[in-house]
């Protein structure tokens, strides 16, 4: 069987222990001028020609997907989204509302979050004391 590098055949390849060295190996095959910011499959193929560790494919994929330069200069194969459309203007109060949580507040009387409900028509707001662990059922009761 031919050794293509990404199968389970470890013969002749160097094991890379867990740590910073794995990132450096991926960096050398992806970020350097020689690496040329190749696609995920190509970078994986190059790394696995000479190195191996458990989860190498997943780790290389995660690295390439998070590469800033690749994301910035990647060719997109989808059509542009188009023009933004404004939201409809509400015709009466409380027909269109916004709701959001403010969390990570200091504990006060057993509450550490605030539910903010805002009417888009009148801009009137209600601030409701809550906790970060509010479930959907509790949110419906607060609302």
LINZI-V558241 format. One record per pair of residues at least 4 apart in sequence whose ideal C-beta (glycine too) atoms are under 7 Angstrom apart, sorted by the first residue. I is the first residue (numbers start at 1). GAP is how many residues later the second one is. Records with the same first field share a line. If there is no record, write none. Layout:
I: GAP / GAP
This chain:
3: 6 / 8
5: 40 / 43 / 44
6: 38 / 39 / 42 / 51
10: 42
13: 37 / 38 / 39
14: 36 / 37
15: 37 / 38
16: 5 / 6 / 9 / 35 / 37
17: 4
18: 4
20: 4
21: 4
22: 4 / 31 / 37
23: 4
24: 4
25: 4 / 22 / 26
26: 4 / 21 / 34 / 37
27: 4
28: 4 / 7
29: 6 / 14 / 17 / 18
30: 5 / 7 / 8 / 13 / 33 / 34 / 37
31: 4 / 6
37: 30 / 32 / 33
38: 4 / 5
39: 4
40: 4 / 20 / 21 / 24
41: 4
42: 4
43: 4 / 17 / 21
44: 4 / 13 / 16 / 17
45: 4
47: 4 / 9 / 13
48: 4 / 8
52: 4
55: 4
56: 4
57: 4
58: 4
59: 4
60: 4
61: 4
62: 4
63: 4
64: 6
67: 4
68: 4
69: 4
70: 4
90: 5 / 6 / 30 / 31
91: 4
92: 29
93: 26 / 28 / 29
94: 25
95: 26
96: 24 / 25
97: 20 / 21 / 22 / 23
98: 20 / 22
99: 16 / 17 / 18
100: 16
101: 12 / 14 / 29
102: 11 / 12 / 14
103: 10 / 29
105: 7 / 8 / 9
107: 5
111: 18 / 19 / 20
112: 19 / 20
113: 17 / 18 / 19
114: 13 / 14 / 15 / 16
115: 13 / 15 / 27
116: 9 / 11
117: 8 / 9
118: 5 / 7
119: 4 / 5
128: 14
130: 4 / 12
134: 4 / 5
135: 4
136: 4
137: 4
138: 4
139: 4
